[in-house]
Amino acid sequence: MAELTGRRLVFFPRATAPALYDEMLTTLARHGCTPEAVVDPPGPDVAGALVLTGSAVALVPRTAPPPGTVWRPLTGTPLAWRTSTAWPTGSGGPAVRLFAEAAHEALTEHGGLLPQPPNPPLFPRPAMEFPL
């Protein structure tokens, strides 16, 4: 990931998932990546155009790359997007189990979700990442 230092990073808006956004940038920093800038484009066309300029990268799951771009895996598994479901206590009946099974199948077989590696490293989180 250190090789991405100095490039603009095309990323989702922080407001959509602040904890994930902060965790991803912290993980990049831990692995030696300091982006020149983090860009929140207004849409996928603009994101693709930024990547096509050659000065920006986008961290995305493996997909068929658009013409003119190439997808490269990161070495190891430094980044992980975890997915979970939640429901009220006492309402976990058969429908919840079926939903969880269907979601797991869709995400693993069609969405590229990988199983969590055994014993992933744990990093303590500060109470507040950035001073206000």
N, CA, C and O atoms as a DFTB+ gen file, in Angstrom:
528 C
 N C O
     1  1       0.815      -1.195       0.000
     2  2       0.000       0.000       0.000
     3  2       0.854       1.252       0.000
     4  3       0.399       2.310      -0.433
     5  1       2.088       1.148       0.480
     6  2       2.956       2.322       0.502
     7  2       3.170       2.881      -0.907
     8  3       3.424       4.075      -1.067
     9  1       3.068       2.028      -1.922
    10  2       3.241       2.489      -3.306
    11  2       2.128       3.437      -3.753
    12  3       2.269       4.120      -4.767
    13  1       1.039       3.483      -3.014
    14  2      -0.062       4.388      -3.354
    15  2       0.161       5.796      -2.804
    16  3      -0.600       6.710      -3.122
    17  1       1.186       5.976      -1.992
    18  2       1.493       7.291      -1.422
    19  2       1.694       8.311      -2.536
    20  3       2.321       8.026      -3.556
    21  1       1.150       9.500      -2.319
    22  2       1.311      10.586      -3.266
    23  2       0.244      10.637      -4.349
    24  3       0.200      11.590      -5.127
    25  1      -0.607       9.636      -4.410
    26  2      -1.705       9.653      -5.381
    27  2      -2.982      10.132      -4.691
    28  3      -3.121      10.039      -3.471
    29  1      -3.890      10.635      -5.481
    30  2      -5.202      10.981      -4.939
    31  2      -5.980       9.689      -4.741
    32  3      -5.897       8.779      -5.566
    33  1      -6.724       9.607      -3.666
    34  2      -7.525       8.432      -3.349
    35  2      -8.992       8.764      -3.587
    36  3      -9.543       9.657      -2.945
    37  1      -9.619       8.047      -4.506
    38  2     -11.046       8.217      -4.776
    39  2     -11.774       7.346      -3.766
    40  3     -11.574       6.132      -3.718
    41  1     -12.615       7.970      -2.964
    42  2     -13.215       7.292      -1.820
    43  2     -14.665       7.702      -1.674
    44  3     -15.091       8.717      -2.225
    45  1     -15.415       6.918      -0.936
    46  2     -16.817       7.248      -0.689
    47  2     -16.912       8.425       0.288
    48  3     -15.953       8.698       1.010
    49  1     -18.052       9.124       0.323
    50  2     -18.192      10.265       1.237
    51  2     -18.130       9.803       2.701
    52  3     -18.752       8.804       3.062
    53  1     -17.402      10.510       3.520
    54  2     -17.254      10.142       4.929
    55  2     -18.595      10.089       5.632
    56  3     -18.800       9.254       6.512
    57  1     -19.508      10.966       5.257
    58  2     -20.812      11.035       5.928
    59  2     -21.614       9.740       5.776
    60  3     -22.482       9.462       6.604
    61  1     -21.342       8.945       4.740
    62  2     -22.106       7.717       4.544
    63  2     -21.703       6.610       5.513
    64  3     -22.525       5.757       5.847
    65  1     -20.452       6.612       5.968
    66  2     -19.975       5.581       6.898
    67  2     -18.722       6.098       7.602
    68  3     -17.612       5.681       7.269
    69  1     -18.887       7.007       8.577
    70  2     -17.720       7.653       9.197
    71  2     -16.733       6.681       9.847
    72  3     -15.523       6.858       9.706
    73  1     -17.217       5.668      10.547
    74  2     -16.298       4.745      11.218
    75  2     -15.485       3.953      10.190
    76  3     -14.275       3.795      10.350
    77  1     -16.134       3.461       9.150
    78  2     -15.428       2.711       8.112
    79  2     -14.433       3.606       7.390
    80  3     -13.301       3.198       7.134
    81  1     -14.843       4.810       7.064
    82  2     -13.984       5.775       6.387
    83  2     -12.715       6.004       7.208
    84  3     -11.604       5.916       6.685
    85  1     -12.891       6.298       8.501
    86  2     -11.737       6.554       9.366
    87  2     -10.860       5.313       9.518
    88  3      -9.632       5.405       9.508
    89  1     -11.501       4.153       9.660
    90  2     -10.735       2.911       9.801
    91  2      -9.914       2.623       8.546
    92  3      -8.765       2.194       8.647
    93  1     -10.484       2.852       7.376
    94  2      -9.756       2.601       6.133
    95  2      -8.551       3.528       6.015
    96  3      -7.460       3.079       5.664
    97  1      -8.732       4.809       6.302
    98  2      -7.610       5.739       6.203
    99  2      -6.541       5.435       7.260
   100  3      -5.347       5.566       6.990
   101  1      -6.965       5.032       8.454
   102  2      -6.009       4.657       9.498
   103  2      -5.220       3.427       9.069
   104  3      -4.007       3.366       9.272
   105  1      -5.893       2.453       8.483
   106  2      -5.214       1.244       8.015
   107  2      -4.230       1.576       6.907
   108  3      -3.122       1.041       6.887
   109  1      -4.611       2.442       5.993
   110  2      -3.684       2.863       4.947
   111  2      -2.442       3.490       5.562
   112  3      -1.323       3.188       5.148
   113  1      -2.633       4.363       6.548
   114  2      -1.495       5.014       7.198
   115  2      -0.602       3.996       7.912
   116  3       0.623       4.103       7.857
   117  1      -1.203       3.022       8.573
   118  2      -0.416       1.985       9.249
   119  2       0.460       1.205       8.286
   120  3       1.512       0.691       8.664
   121  1       0.020       1.121       7.041
   122  2       0.778       0.378       6.039
   123  2       1.606       1.305       5.141
   124  3       2.028       0.902       4.057
   125  1       1.834       2.523       5.582
   126  2       2.742       3.421       4.881
   127  2       2.161       4.212       3.742
   128  3       2.911       4.771       2.942
   129  1       0.838       4.279       3.638
   130  2       0.213       5.025       2.549
   131  2      -0.307       6.368       3.046
   132  3      -1.140       6.436       3.949
   133  1       0.199       7.422       2.440
   134  2      -0.295       8.766       2.718
   135  2      -0.774       9.354       1.399
   136  3       0.036       9.831       0.604
   137  1      -2.091       9.326       1.155
   138  2      -2.575       9.865      -0.121
   139  2      -2.338      11.366      -0.215
   140  3      -2.330      12.073       0.793
   141  1      -2.145      11.839      -1.443
   142  2      -2.008      13.282      -1.672
   143  2      -3.278      14.003      -1.237
   144  3      -3.237      15.077      -0.637
   145  1      -4.411      13.377      -1.562
   146  2      -5.718      13.933      -1.205
   147  2      -6.729      12.800      -1.243
   148  3      -6.536      11.793      -1.925
   149  1      -7.798      12.984      -0.507
   150  2      -8.913      12.044      -0.551
   151  2     -10.047      12.762      -1.269
   152  3     -10.502      13.819      -0.834
   153  1     -10.495      12.174      -2.372
   154  2     -11.481      12.818      -3.235
   155  2     -12.809      12.070      -3.142
   156  3     -12.858      10.845      -3.256
   157  1     -13.863      12.815      -2.935
   158  2     -15.221      12.271      -2.882
   159  2     -15.943      12.738      -4.138
   160  3     -16.570      13.797      -4.125
   161  1     -15.868      11.962      -5.234
   162  2     -16.477      12.418      -6.483
   163  2     -18.001      12.362      -6.412
   164  3     -18.560      11.582      -5.641
   165  1     -18.670      13.184      -7.213
   166  2     -20.135      13.216      -7.187
   167  2     -20.803      12.002      -7.820
   168  3     -22.017      11.841      -7.695
   169  1     -20.056      11.157      -8.484
   170  2     -20.657       9.977      -9.104
   171  2     -19.603       9.047      -9.668
   172  3     -18.426       9.403      -9.729
   173  1     -20.020       7.843     -10.086
   174  2     -19.057       6.868     -10.587
   175  2     -18.349       7.304     -11.870
   176  3     -17.205       6.915     -12.101
   177  1     -19.003       8.093     -12.694
   178  2     -18.348       8.548     -13.930
   179  2     -17.162       9.449     -13.621
   180  3     -16.106       9.340     -14.244
   181  1     -17.347      10.341     -12.651
   182  2     -16.260      11.235     -12.264
   183  2     -15.153      10.431     -11.575
   184  3     -13.970      10.691     -11.797
   185  1     -15.527       9.465     -10.748
   186  2     -14.533       8.611     -10.098
   187  2     -13.696       7.893     -11.146
   188  3     -12.469       7.862     -11.052
   189  1     -14.360       7.312     -12.149
   190  2     -13.637       6.629     -13.218
   191  2     -12.731       7.566     -13.994
   192  3     -11.618       7.191     -14.362
   193  1     -13.196       8.782     -14.247
   194  2     -12.384       9.765     -14.969
   195  2     -11.135      10.124     -14.171
   196  3     -10.055      10.283     -14.739
   197  1     -11.285      10.251     -12.852
   198  2     -10.114      10.557     -12.023
   199  2      -9.086       9.432     -12.083
   200  3      -7.883       9.688     -12.138
   201  1      -9.553       8.205     -12.073
   202  2      -8.635       7.069     -12.172
   203  2      -7.978       7.052     -13.549
   204  3      -6.784       6.776     -13.662
   205  1      -8.751       7.345     -14.597
   206  2      -8.199       7.351     -15.960
   207  2      -7.119       8.408     -16.164
   208  3      -6.286       8.268     -17.059
   209  1      -7.119       9.463     -15.352
   210  2      -6.068      10.478     -15.485
   211  2      -4.711       9.926     -15.073
   212  3      -3.676      10.480     -15.447
   213  1      -4.706       8.837     -14.304
   214  2      -3.448       8.239     -13.877
   215  2      -2.912       8.784     -12.570
   216  3      -1.887       8.313     -12.077
   217  1      -3.586       9.767     -12.004
   218  2      -3.086      10.346     -10.760
   219  2      -3.902       9.920      -9.542
   220  3      -3.580      10.290      -8.413
   221  1      -4.957       9.143      -9.775
   222  2      -5.820       8.742      -8.666
   223  2      -6.017       7.232      -8.689
   224  3      -5.932       6.587      -9.734
   225  1      -6.280       6.695      -7.511
   226  2      -6.599       5.275      -7.372
   227  2      -7.908       5.167      -6.607
   228  3      -8.267       6.056      -5.836
   229  1      -8.609       4.074      -6.829
   230  2      -9.848       3.798      -6.102
   231  2      -9.710       2.420      -5.473
   232  3      -9.261       1.478      -6.127
   233  1     -10.089       2.300      -4.224
   234  2     -10.075       1.012      -3.546
   235  2     -11.462       0.415      -3.677
   236  3     -12.411       0.870      -3.038
   237  1     -11.570      -0.606      -4.508
   238  2     -12.865      -1.226      -4.786
   239  2     -12.707      -2.742      -4.776
   240  3     -11.612      -3.259      -4.998
   241  1     -13.810      -3.457      -4.516
   242  2     -13.753      -4.913      -4.646
   243  2     -13.449      -5.298      -6.091
   244  3     -13.646      -4.505      -7.012
   245  1     -12.976      -6.507      -6.272
   246  2     -12.635      -6.965      -7.621
   247  2     -13.876      -6.991      -8.498
   248  3     -14.880      -7.624      -8.172
   249  1     -13.783      -6.300      -9.595
   250  2     -14.850      -6.270     -10.595
   251  2     -14.177      -6.247     -11.966
   252  3     -12.954      -6.145     -12.061
   253  1     -14.959      -6.339     -12.999
   254  2     -14.407      -6.157     -14.344
   255  2     -14.055      -4.683     -14.481
   256  3     -14.938      -3.829     -14.398
   257  1     -12.785      -4.371     -14.687
   258  2     -12.406      -2.957     -14.744
   259  2     -12.959      -2.271     -15.987
   260  3     -13.030      -2.873     -17.058
   261  1     -13.346      -1.021     -15.838
   262  2     -13.811      -0.264     -17.008
   263  2     -12.675      -0.141     -18.032
   264  3     -11.504      -0.243     -17.667
   265  1     -13.008       0.077     -19.298
   266  2     -11.967       0.239     -20.322
   267  2     -10.971       1.321     -19.936
   268  3     -11.352       2.402     -19.488
   269  1      -9.703       1.019     -20.113
   270  2      -8.647       1.985     -19.799
   271  2      -8.131       1.911     -18.382
   272  3      -7.186       2.615     -18.029
   273  1      -8.744       1.057     -17.554
   274  2      -8.286       0.915     -16.174
   275  2      -7.902      -0.541     -15.923
   276  3      -8.219      -1.428     -16.715
   277  1      -7.223      -0.764     -14.824
   278  2      -6.819      -2.113     -14.455
   279  2      -7.057      -2.298     -12.963
   280  3      -6.872      -1.368     -12.178
   281  1      -7.465      -3.497     -12.577
   282  2      -7.670      -3.814     -11.163
   283  2      -6.465      -4.598     -10.694
   284  3      -6.052      -5.554     -11.350
   285  1      -5.894      -4.207      -9.561
   286  2      -4.756      -4.910      -8.973
   287  2      -5.087      -5.197      -7.513
   288  3      -5.568      -4.318      -6.798
   289  1      -4.828      -6.435      -7.068
   290  2      -5.079      -6.742      -5.652
   291  2      -4.010      -6.133      -4.761
   292  3      -2.861      -5.970      -5.173
   293  1      -4.393      -5.801      -3.548
   294  2      -3.413      -5.362      -2.553
   295  2      -2.693      -6.596      -2.028
   296  3      -3.289      -7.670      -1.948
   297  1      -1.438      -6.461      -1.673
   298  2      -0.676      -7.580      -1.133
   299  2      -1.203      -7.926       0.248
   300  3      -1.396      -7.046       1.086
   301  1      -1.435      -9.212       0.484
   302  2      -1.986      -9.636       1.768
   303  2      -3.455      -9.258       1.858
   304  3      -4.137      -9.119       0.842
   305  1      -3.923      -9.098       3.057
   306  2      -5.308      -8.667       3.280
   307  2      -5.327      -7.524       4.289
   308  3      -5.884      -7.661       5.378
   309  1      -4.711      -6.387       3.922
   310  2      -4.618      -5.295       4.887
   311  2      -5.935      -4.582       5.162
   312  3      -6.121      -4.018       6.241
   313  1      -6.849      -4.601       4.199
   314  2      -8.121      -3.904       4.372
   315  2      -9.254      -4.913       4.425
   316  3      -9.261      -5.894       3.681
   317  1     -10.201      -4.668       5.296
   318  2     -11.358      -5.552       5.406
   319  2     -12.594      -4.723       5.705
   320  3     -12.604      -3.915       6.634
   321  1     -13.624      -4.929       4.919
   322  2     -14.918      -4.310       5.184
   323  2     -15.784      -5.390       5.792
   324  3     -16.141      -6.363       5.126
   325  1     -16.113      -5.223       7.027
   326  2     -16.943      -6.207       7.715
   327  2     -18.417      -5.873       7.521
   328  3     -18.806      -4.707       7.451
   329  1     -19.213      -6.909       7.437
   330  2     -20.647      -6.744       7.254
   331  2     -21.361      -7.490       8.368
   332  3     -20.959      -8.593       8.737
   333  1     -22.407      -6.900       8.899
   334  2     -23.165      -7.568       9.953
   335  2     -24.635      -7.211       9.809
   336  3     -25.005      -6.283       9.091
   337  1     -25.452      -7.967      10.505
   338  2     -26.881      -7.678      10.538
   339  2     -27.303      -7.520      11.991
   340  3     -26.614      -7.986      12.898
   341  1     -28.410      -6.879      12.203
   342  2     -28.918      -6.679      13.566
   343  2     -30.429      -6.739      13.542
   344  3     -31.058      -6.370      12.551
   345  1     -31.009      -7.204      14.630
   346  2     -32.456      -7.258      14.794
   347  2     -32.763      -7.188      16.280
   348  3     -31.895      -7.468      17.107
   349  1     -33.985      -6.819      16.627
   350  2     -34.330      -6.669      18.044
   351  2     -34.230      -7.994      18.803
   352  3     -34.493      -9.059      18.243
   353  1     -33.854      -7.920      20.056
   354  2     -33.794      -9.093      20.916
   355  2     -35.137      -9.796      20.928
   356  3     -36.183      -9.155      21.025
   357  1     -35.104     -11.117      20.830
   358  2     -36.329     -11.899      20.889
   359  2     -37.050     -12.063      19.569
   360  3     -38.053     -12.773      19.503
   361  1     -36.567     -11.423      18.516
   362  2     -37.261     -11.550      17.231
   363  2     -36.428     -12.327      16.213
   364  3     -36.642     -12.192      15.009
   365  1     -35.499     -13.122      16.676
   366  2     -34.626     -13.877      15.773
   367  2     -35.220     -15.214      15.387
   368  3     -34.664     -16.254      15.743
   369  1     -36.314     -15.220      14.681
   370  2     -36.976     -16.458      14.271
   371  2     -36.424     -16.990      12.961
   372  3     -35.344     -16.590      12.526
   373  1     -37.165     -17.888      12.336
   374  2     -36.726     -18.508      11.082
   375  2     -36.475     -17.491       9.964
   376  3     -35.580     -17.692       9.143
   377  1     -37.239     -16.418       9.922
   378  2     -37.049     -15.420       8.861
   379  2     -35.673     -14.761       8.974
   380  3     -35.028     -14.485       7.962
   381  1     -35.225     -14.509      10.205
   382  2     -33.913     -13.895      10.405
   383  2     -32.817     -14.852       9.949
   384  3     -31.865     -14.437       9.288
   385  1     -32.947     -16.132      10.301
   386  2     -31.956     -17.127       9.889
   387  2     -31.910     -17.231       8.371
   388  3     -30.828     -17.278       7.786
   389  1     -33.075     -17.268       7.729
   390  2     -33.119     -17.353       6.272
   391  2     -32.515     -16.111       5.618
   392  3     -31.802     -16.205       4.618
   393  1     -32.811     -14.950       6.199
   394  2     -32.226     -13.717       5.670
   395  2     -30.707     -13.751       5.782
   396  3     -30.005     -13.428       4.824
   397  1     -30.196     -14.144       6.958
   398  2     -28.749     -14.181       7.164
   399  2     -28.091     -15.152       6.187
   400  3     -27.035     -14.847       5.634
   401  1     -28.694     -16.302       5.968
   402  2     -28.146     -17.278       5.024
   403  2     -28.165     -16.735       3.588
   404  3     -27.191     -16.887       2.849
   405  1     -29.271     -16.106       3.203
   406  2     -29.376     -15.550       1.851
   407  2     -28.381     -14.407       1.647
   408  3     -27.750     -14.311       0.594
   409  1     -28.240     -13.540       2.657
   410  2     -27.288     -12.432       2.557
   411  2     -25.859     -12.965       2.462
   412  3     -25.061     -12.476       1.662
   413  1     -25.541     -13.967       3.280
   414  2     -24.191     -14.552       3.252
   415  2     -23.905     -15.152       1.873
   416  3     -22.828     -14.943       1.315
   417  1     -24.859     -15.886       1.334
   418  2     -24.672     -16.492       0.007
   419  2     -24.496     -15.421      -1.073
   420  3     -23.606     -15.525      -1.917
   421  1     -25.335     -14.406      -1.041
   422  2     -25.245     -13.347      -2.051
   423  2     -23.911     -12.616      -1.965
   424  3     -23.289     -12.332      -2.989
   425  1     -23.469     -12.312      -0.746
   426  2     -22.231     -11.566      -0.581
   427  2     -20.996     -12.397      -0.922
   428  3     -20.042     -11.868      -1.494
   429  1     -20.993     -13.684      -0.583
   430  2     -19.814     -14.500      -0.850
   431  2     -19.769     -14.997      -2.297
   432  3     -18.712     -14.978      -2.928
   433  1     -20.914     -15.442      -2.821
   434  2     -20.906     -16.034      -4.157
   435  2     -21.019     -15.008      -5.280
   436  3     -20.537     -15.247      -6.388
   437  1     -21.647     -13.877      -5.006
   438  2     -21.863     -12.896      -6.069
   439  2     -21.229     -11.541      -5.783
   440  3     -21.012     -10.752      -6.702
   441  1     -20.932     -11.267      -4.520
   442  2     -20.409      -9.951      -4.160
   443  2     -18.925      -9.905      -3.872
   444  3     -18.386      -8.839      -3.576
   445  1     -18.249     -11.050      -3.953
   446  2     -16.806     -11.049      -3.743
   447  2     -16.365     -10.995      -2.295
   448  3     -15.181     -10.789      -2.030
   449  1     -17.279     -11.172      -1.344
   450  2     -16.918     -11.138       0.074
   451  2     -16.067     -12.362       0.402
   452  3     -16.429     -13.489       0.063
   453  1     -14.955     -12.133       1.051
   454  2     -14.057     -13.216       1.439
   455  2     -14.254     -13.544       2.905
   456  3     -14.652     -12.674       3.680
   457  1     -13.985     -14.781       3.307
   458  2     -14.085     -15.088       4.733
   459  2     -13.026     -14.309       5.511
   460  3     -11.953     -14.006       4.991
   461  1     -13.344     -13.997       6.747
   462  2     -12.400     -13.262       7.581
   463  2     -11.203     -14.155       7.868
   464  3     -11.373     -15.317       8.236
   465  1      -9.979     -13.620       7.704
   466  2      -8.808     -14.446       7.977
   467  2      -8.767     -14.836       9.454
   468  3      -9.227     -14.080      10.310
   469  1      -8.214     -16.019       9.753
   470  2      -8.131     -16.419      11.157
   471  2      -7.182     -15.497      11.922
   472  3      -6.138     -15.093      11.410
   473  1      -7.560     -15.178      13.138
   474  2      -6.748     -14.340      14.024
   475  2      -6.291     -13.034      13.374
   476  3      -5.091     -12.772      13.295
   477  1      -7.239     -12.211      12.907
   478  2      -6.823     -10.934      12.323
   479  2      -6.195     -10.066      13.409
   480  3      -6.579     -10.160      14.575
   481  1      -5.230      -9.218      13.037
   482  2      -4.611      -8.367      14.048
   483  2      -5.631      -7.383      14.617
   484  3      -6.455      -6.840      13.881
   485  1      -5.572      -7.164      15.897
   486  2      -6.462      -6.207      16.547
   487  2      -5.667      -4.976      16.924
   488  3      -4.561      -5.075      17.455
   489  1      -6.236      -3.815      16.648
   490  2      -5.604      -2.556      16.996
   491  2      -6.534      -1.815      17.943
   492  3      -7.702      -1.600      17.622
   493  1      -6.031      -1.426      19.099
   494  2      -6.903      -0.660      19.997
   495  2      -7.263       0.673      19.358
   496  3      -6.442       1.306      18.694
   497  1      -8.490       1.078      19.571
   498  2      -8.942       2.346      19.010
   499  2      -8.965       3.402      20.099
   500  3      -9.423       3.149      21.213
   501  1      -8.475       4.577      19.775
   502  2      -8.581       5.661      20.754
   503  2     -10.035       6.079      20.911
   504  3     -10.857       5.842      20.026
   505  1     -10.347       6.699      22.038
   506  2     -11.716       7.164      22.259
   507  2     -12.119       8.159      21.180
   508  3     -13.284       8.211      20.786
   509  1     -11.161       8.949      20.701
   510  2     -11.429       9.899      19.632
   511  2     -10.201       9.935      18.744
   512  3      -9.088      10.165      19.216
   513  1     -10.405       9.709      17.475
   514  2      -9.291       9.655      16.535
   515  2      -8.710      11.053      16.264
   516  3      -7.495      11.222      16.165
   517  1      -9.591      12.036      16.147
   518  2      -9.150      13.366      15.807
   519  2      -9.661      14.371      16.846
   520  3     -10.834      14.329      17.218
   521  1      -8.810      15.254      17.305
   522  2      -9.291      16.260      18.275
   523  2     -10.257      17.226      17.609
   524  3     -10.124      17.551      16.430
   525  1     -11.217      17.671      18.377
   526  2     -12.188      18.628      17.838
   527  2     -11.759      20.044      18.128
   528  3     -12.452      20.989      17.750
